[in-house]
Amino acid sequence: MMNKLTWPEIAYHLERGPITVAEAIDIRRQKNGEYREGLIYNTKKAFDSGRGITLFVVDNSNNRSRSHFKAYQGQNDVIASTADSIGLVITTSSNAKYTENLFRVRAMLDHLSSKLGEHDMAIDQMEIASVNEGQIDDLSSPDIIIKHKGQFHRRETRIFVQEVNRKPTYSVCWYPRTPKRTCKEWPACPRCEETTDDWIFIIKKIDTETVMNWENLWPQFSKLWTDFNKRRKTRIDKITNQRGAQERDNQNRADLLEAQRRQERVAELYRIAKEEERKSIVRHKCIIAGLDPSFADCQVQSEKIEIISWLKSTFTRAYSSHSYQYMMEQNLRSLKKRKTLEIMTKPQHKITQKLMMDQSFQLRAKKLKK
């Protein structure tokens, strides 16, 4: 696992500080070719934290291969500690590429936590007030938290460094640039607005030499920071526009429902007015016919009034023409067809008990017979 683990141009010399491959080779040559160029580690911060990988320089100047730093064997415990510090687990079966990614992530986190807050151009461009480490060993939280100055358009930026084998486990809604990076509920998802300040900084496309060297990394990091801010602004604008459109739709629906309720109230008032008018007419008819205006239902009352008026006119014509029996039979047949009254089929042709129980009707029938 350690034989193929190499480092690019720059490392940390315990006495000289940052050192390149060429400088390490020159130190070795000054000592007559002895392999005593001094103690070299991958980074200063790794050495200070007790997770430094001891390196030696490989001089390939006599062949066409590239010279580089290489790790000594027997440092698996340091590699495991480095993996644990960024929330990953490494085994003896892990290949060199997987192990290299660990140190790429570790180097990037070291740059952001220690050098970003001291870089003048970064402070001016990003308006940095402070840079703090998050819970780096926990994949469910950001790695770096940048606090911005008061005039900046947001209070903080949360950065998570993502590699091939290291991804965040907490929910971050992506701005929809490609189908694979689109939130399914975009832009109505509440997390879309809550995570606008979360930057998933993907480094898998950045070469190792750039990742390991902050001076080489800063120009690319600056461009990626600008791109993130542009995408964030577009994302917030879309959320704001969507929210405004949704509010307008809700208002339109509310106005429509209010108009419908208003129409229903007007229709109900009109129906009540018509019903009162009808009841008034029925009560007037009841009074004229000598009936109790408060008796039974108005519709039944109205029908009885019509029947009584019709019978009254019929009895009057029958009495004057001395054809009472004949007219009564004709009228009863007509009533039966109209299904207004129930007619008995007996020879007496009596009117149903329901109608005859009306005392007023009986009195008027007797008067007509006389």
C-alpha positions as CSV (number, residue, x, y, z in Angstrom):
1,M,0.0,0.0,0.0
2,M,2.9,2.4,0.7
3,N,5.2,1.5,-2.1
4,K,3.3,3.5,-4.7
5,L,2.3,6.4,-2.5
6,T,4.1,9.5,-3.8
7,W,4.0,13.2,-3.3
8,P,4.5,16.0,-5.9
9,E,6.8,18.9,-6.0
10,I,6.6,20.3,-2.5
11,A,6.8,18.9,1.1
12,Y,7.8,20.1,4.5
13,H,11.4,19.9,5.7
14,L,11.8,19.9,9.5
15,E,14.6,22.4,9.4
16,R,14.2,24.4,6.2
17,G,10.4,24.5,6.0
18,P,8.7,24.1,2.6
19,I,11.0,22.2,0.2
20,T,10.7,21.1,-3.4
21,V,12.0,17.9,-5.0
22,A,14.8,19.7,-6.7
23,E,16.0,21.4,-3.4
24,A,15.9,18.0,-1.6
25,I,18.1,16.5,-4.4
26,D,20.5,19.3,-4.1
27,I,20.9,18.8,-0.4
28,R,21.6,15.1,-1.0
29,R,24.2,15.9,-3.6
30,Q,25.9,18.3,-1.3
31,K,26.4,15.4,1.1
32,N,28.2,13.3,-1.4
33,G,25.1,11.3,-2.5
34,E,24.3,10.1,1.0
35,Y,20.6,9.6,1.7
36,R,20.6,12.2,4.4
37,E,18.6,15.1,3.0
38,G,17.0,15.5,6.4
39,L,13.6,14.7,7.9
40,I,10.8,15.5,5.4
41,Y,7.1,15.2,6.0
42,N,4.1,15.7,3.8
43,T,2.9,18.9,5.4
44,K,3.7,21.0,8.5
45,K,0.2,20.8,9.9
46,A,0.2,17.1,9.5
47,F,3.5,16.9,11.4
48,D,2.3,19.2,14.1
49,S,-0.9,17.1,14.6
50,G,1.1,13.9,14.8
51,R,-0.1,12.6,11.5
52,G,2.9,13.5,9.4
53,I,4.0,11.0,6.7
54,T,7.8,10.6,6.6
55,L,9.1,11.1,3.0
56,F,12.3,10.7,1.1
57,V,13.2,12.0,-2.3
58,V,13.5,9.8,-5.4
59,D,16.1,11.1,-7.8
60,N,15.2,10.1,-11.4
61,S,17.4,12.8,-13.0
62,N,19.6,10.1,-14.7
63,N,16.6,8.6,-16.5
64,R,13.5,9.9,-18.1
65,S,11.2,9.4,-15.1
66,R,10.1,12.2,-13.0
67,S,11.7,12.8,-9.6
68,H,9.3,12.9,-6.6
69,F,8.8,12.4,-2.9
70,K,7.9,8.9,-1.7
71,A,6.7,7.6,1.6
72,Y,8.6,5.2,3.7
73,Q,7.0,1.8,4.4
74,G,5.6,0.9,7.8
75,Q,3.4,4.0,8.3
76,N,0.0,2.3,8.1
77,D,-1.0,3.6,11.5
78,V,-0.4,7.2,10.4
79,I,-2.4,6.6,7.3
80,A,-5.2,5.1,9.3
81,S,-5.1,8.0,11.7
82,T,-5.3,10.5,8.7
83,A,-8.3,8.6,7.3
84,D,-10.0,8.7,10.7
85,S,-9.4,12.4,11.0
86,I,-11.5,13.0,7.8
87,G,-14.3,10.5,8.6
88,L,-13.0,7.6,6.5
89,V,-11.8,4.1,7.2
90,I,-8.8,2.5,5.5
91,T,-7.7,-1.1,5.4
92,T,-4.6,-3.0,4.4
93,S,-6.4,-4.0,1.2
94,S,-6.9,-0.3,0.1
95,N,-5.0,0.6,-3.0
96,A,-2.6,3.4,-3.4
97,K,-5.0,5.6,-5.3
98,Y,-7.5,5.4,-2.4
99,T,-4.8,6.2,0.1
100,E,-3.6,9.2,-2.1
101,N,-7.1,10.6,-2.0
102,L,-7.0,10.7,1.8
103,F,-3.9,13.0,1.7
104,R,-5.4,15.1,-1.0
105,V,-8.4,15.8,1.2
106,R,-6.3,16.3,4.2
107,A,-4.0,18.7,2.4
108,M,-7.0,20.7,1.1
109,L,-8.5,20.9,4.5
110,D,-5.2,22.1,5.9
111,H,-4.9,24.8,3.3
112,L,-8.4,26.1,3.9
113,S,-8.2,26.0,7.7
114,S,-4.7,27.5,8.1
115,K,-3.8,29.5,4.9
116,L,-7.1,30.8,3.6
117,G,-7.6,33.1,6.6
118,E,-4.1,34.5,6.2
119,H,-4.1,35.1,2.5
120,D,-4.5,38.8,1.7
121,M,-6.2,38.2,-1.7
122,A,-8.6,35.7,-0.2
123,I,-9.5,38.0,2.6
124,D,-10.3,40.8,0.2
125,Q,-12.2,38.8,-2.3
126,M,-14.2,36.7,0.1
127,E,-14.4,39.4,2.9
128,I,-13.3,36.9,5.5
129,A,-13.7,37.7,9.1
130,S,-12.7,34.3,10.4
131,V,-12.1,30.7,9.3
132,N,-12.9,27.8,11.6
133,E,-12.8,24.1,11.3
134,G,-16.0,22.1,11.6
135,Q,-16.3,18.5,12.6
136,I,-14.0,17.2,9.9
137,D,-14.2,13.6,11.1
138,D,-18.0,13.7,10.7
139,L,-19.4,13.5,7.2
140,S,-22.7,14.8,8.3
141,S,-21.4,18.3,8.9
142,P,-19.3,20.9,7.0
143,D,-15.5,20.8,7.2
144,I,-14.8,24.6,7.1
145,I,-17.0,27.5,8.2
146,I,-16.1,30.9,6.9
147,K,-17.5,33.9,8.7
148,H,-17.9,37.0,6.5
149,K,-17.6,40.7,7.3
150,G,-20.8,42.7,7.9
151,Q,-21.0,44.2,4.4
152,F,-20.9,40.8,2.7
153,H,-24.2,39.6,1.2
154,R,-24.3,36.6,3.6
155,R,-23.1,35.8,7.1
156,E,-21.2,32.6,6.5
157,T,-20.2,30.0,4.0
158,R,-20.0,26.3,4.9
159,I,-17.5,24.2,2.8
160,F,-17.4,20.4,2.5
161,V,-14.4,18.9,0.6
162,Q,-15.6,16.1,-1.6
163,E,-13.4,13.4,-3.2
164,V,-14.1,10.2,-5.1
165,N,-14.3,8.2,-1.8
166,R,-15.6,11.0,0.4
167,K,-19.1,12.5,0.1
168,P,-21.3,14.4,2.6
169,T,-24.1,12.4,4.3
170,Y,-26.1,15.5,5.2
171,S,-28.7,16.8,2.8
172,V,-27.6,19.6,0.4
173,C,-29.9,20.7,-2.4
174,W,-28.0,21.2,-5.7
175,Y,-28.5,24.1,-8.1
176,P,-30.0,22.3,-11.2
177,R,-27.1,22.4,-13.7
178,T,-27.3,18.8,-14.7
179,P,-30.1,16.2,-14.2
180,K,-28.0,14.2,-11.7
181,R,-27.6,17.3,-9.5
182,T,-31.1,18.5,-9.5
183,C,-33.3,18.5,-6.4
184,K,-36.5,16.5,-7.1
185,E,-38.6,19.1,-5.3
186,W,-36.8,22.1,-6.8
187,P,-37.5,24.9,-6.2
188,A,-40.2,24.3,-3.7
189,C,-38.0,22.3,-1.4
190,P,-37.3,24.2,1.9
191,R,-33.8,22.8,2.0
192,C,-33.0,24.5,-1.3
193,E,-33.0,27.9,0.5
194,E,-31.5,26.6,3.7
195,T,-28.5,25.1,2.0
196,T,-27.7,28.1,-0.3
197,D,-24.7,28.8,1.8
198,D,-23.3,25.3,1.6
199,W,-20.5,24.8,-0.9
200,I,-19.6,21.2,-1.8
201,F,-16.1,21.8,-3.0
202,I,-15.3,18.9,-5.4
203,I,-11.5,18.4,-5.9
204,K,-11.5,15.1,-7.8
205,K,-10.8,17.0,-11.1
206,I,-7.9,19.0,-9.6
207,D,-4.5,17.5,-10.1
208,T,-2.5,16.4,-7.1
209,E,0.3,18.9,-7.5
210,T,-2.2,21.8,-7.4
211,V,-4.0,20.4,-4.4
212,M,-0.8,19.9,-2.4
213,N,0.5,23.4,-3.1
214,W,-1.5,26.4,-1.9
215,E,0.2,28.9,-4.2
216,N,-0.8,26.8,-7.2
217,L,-4.2,26.1,-5.7
218,W,-5.3,29.7,-5.0
219,P,-6.0,30.9,-8.6
220,Q,-8.3,27.9,-9.3
221,F,-9.9,28.2,-5.9
222,S,-10.6,31.9,-6.5
223,K,-12.3,31.1,-9.8
224,L,-14.4,28.3,-8.3
225,W,-15.4,30.7,-5.5
226,T,-16.6,33.2,-8.0
227,D,-18.5,30.5,-9.9
228,F,-20.2,29.3,-6.6
229,N,-21.3,32.9,-5.8
230,K,-22.9,33.3,-9.3
231,R,-24.7,30.0,-9.1
232,R,-25.9,30.9,-5.6
233,K,-27.3,34.2,-6.7
234,T,-29.1,32.5,-9.7
235,R,-30.4,29.9,-7.3
236,I,-31.7,32.5,-4.8
237,D,-33.3,34.4,-7.7
238,K,-35.1,31.3,-8.9
239,I,-36.3,30.6,-5.4
240,T,-37.5,34.1,-4.9
241,N,-39.3,34.2,-8.3
242,Q,-40.9,30.8,-7.6
243,R,-42.0,32.0,-4.2
244,G,-43.5,35.2,-5.8
245,A,-45.3,33.1,-8.5
246,Q,-46.6,30.7,-5.8
247,E,-47.8,33.6,-3.7
248,R,-49.6,35.2,-6.7
249,D,-51.2,31.9,-7.5
250,N,-52.4,31.5,-3.9
251,Q,-53.8,35.1,-4.0
252,N,-55.6,34.4,-7.3
253,R,-57.1,31.2,-5.9
254,A,-58.2,33.1,-2.8
255,D,-59.7,35.8,-4.9
256,L,-61.6,33.3,-7.0
257,L,-62.9,31.5,-3.9
258,E,-64.0,34.8,-2.4
259,A,-65.8,35.7,-5.7
260,Q,-67.5,32.3,-5.7
261,R,-68.6,32.7,-2.0
262,R,-69.9,36.2,-2.8
263,Q,-71.9,34.8,-5.7
264,E,-73.3,32.1,-3.5
265,R,-74.3,34.6,-0.9
266,V,-76.0,36.7,-3.4
267,A,-77.8,33.7,-4.9
268,E,-78.9,32.6,-1.4
269,L,-80.2,36.1,-0.5
270,Y,-82.1,36.1,-3.8
271,R,-83.6,32.7,-3.1
272,I,-84.6,33.8,0.4
273,A,-86.2,36.9,-1.0
274,K,-88.1,34.9,-3.6
275,E,-89.2,32.4,-0.9
276,E,-90.5,35.2,1.3
277,E,-92.4,36.7,-1.6
278,R,-93.9,33.3,-2.4
279,K,-94.9,32.8,1.2
280,S,-96.4,36.3,1.3
281,I,-98.6,35.4,-1.7
282,V,-99.6,32.1,-0.1
283,R,-100.5,33.8,3.2
284,H,-102.6,36.4,1.2
285,K,-104.4,33.6,-0.6
286,C,-105.0,31.8,2.8
287,I,-106.6,34.9,4.2
288,I,-108.9,35.4,1.2
289,A,-109.9,31.7,1.4
290,G,-110.6,31.9,5.1
291,L,-107.8,29.5,6.0
292,D,-105.2,29.7,8.8
293,P,-102.1,31.3,7.3
294,S,-99.8,29.4,9.6
295,F,-101.3,26.0,8.7
296,A,-99.0,23.3,7.4
297,D,-96.5,23.9,4.7
298,C,-96.8,26.8,2.4
299,Q,-96.7,24.7,-0.8
300,V,-99.4,22.3,0.5
301,Q,-101.4,25.3,1.6
302,S,-101.1,26.9,-1.8
303,E,-102.3,23.7,-3.6
304,K,-105.3,23.4,-1.3
305,I,-106.2,27.0,-1.9
306,E,-106.1,26.3,-5.7
307,I,-108.3,23.2,-5.2
308,I,-110.7,25.0,-3.0
309,S,-111.0,27.9,-5.5
310,W,-111.5,25.6,-8.3
311,L,-114.2,23.5,-6.4
312,K,-115.9,26.7,-5.4
313,S,-116.3,27.9,-9.0
314,T,-117.3,24.4,-10.0
315,F,-120.0,24.0,-7.3
316,T,-121.3,27.4,-8.2
317,R,-121.8,26.5,-11.8
318,A,-123.3,23.1,-10.9
319,Y,-125.8,24.7,-8.5
320,S,-126.9,27.3,-11.0
321,S,-127.4,24.7,-13.7
322,H,-129.3,22.1,-11.5
323,S,-126.6,19.5,-12.6
324,Y,-124.8,19.1,-9.4
325,Q,-124.5,15.3,-9.6
326,Y,-123.3,15.3,-13.2
327,M,-120.8,18.0,-12.7
328,M,-119.5,16.4,-9.5
329,E,-118.8,13.2,-11.3
330,Q,-116.9,15.1,-14.1
331,N,-114.9,17.1,-11.6
332,L,-113.9,14.1,-9.6
333,R,-112.7,12.2,-12.7
334,S,-110.6,15.3,-13.6
335,L,-109.2,15.4,-10.1
336,K,-108.3,11.8,-10.2
337,K,-106.3,12.3,-13.4
338,R,-104.4,15.2,-12.0
339,K,-103.5,13.1,-8.9
340,T,-104.2,16.0,-6.7
341,L,-106.7,14.3,-4.4
342,E,-107.2,10.6,-3.6
343,I,-110.7,9.6,-4.9
344,M,-112.7,6.8,-3.5
345,T,-114.2,4.4,-6.1
346,K,-117.4,3.9,-4.2
347,P,-120.7,5.0,-5.8
348,Q,-121.0,7.9,-3.4
349,H,-117.9,9.5,-4.9
350,K,-116.8,10.8,-1.6
351,I,-113.7,13.0,-1.4
352,T,-110.8,11.6,0.7
353,Q,-110.9,12.0,4.4
354,K,-107.8,14.2,4.3
355,L,-109.5,16.9,2.3
356,M,-112.9,16.5,4.1
357,M,-111.3,17.0,7.5
358,D,-110.7,20.6,6.5
359,Q,-113.5,22.2,8.4
360,S,-113.4,25.3,6.3
361,F,-113.9,23.3,3.1
362,Q,-117.0,21.5,4.7
363,L,-118.6,24.7,5.7
364,R,-118.2,26.2,2.2
365,A,-119.5,23.0,0.6
366,K,-122.7,23.1,2.7
367,K,-123.3,26.8,1.8
368,L,-123.0,26.0,-1.9
369,K,-125.5,23.1,-1.6
370,K,-128.0,25.4,0.0
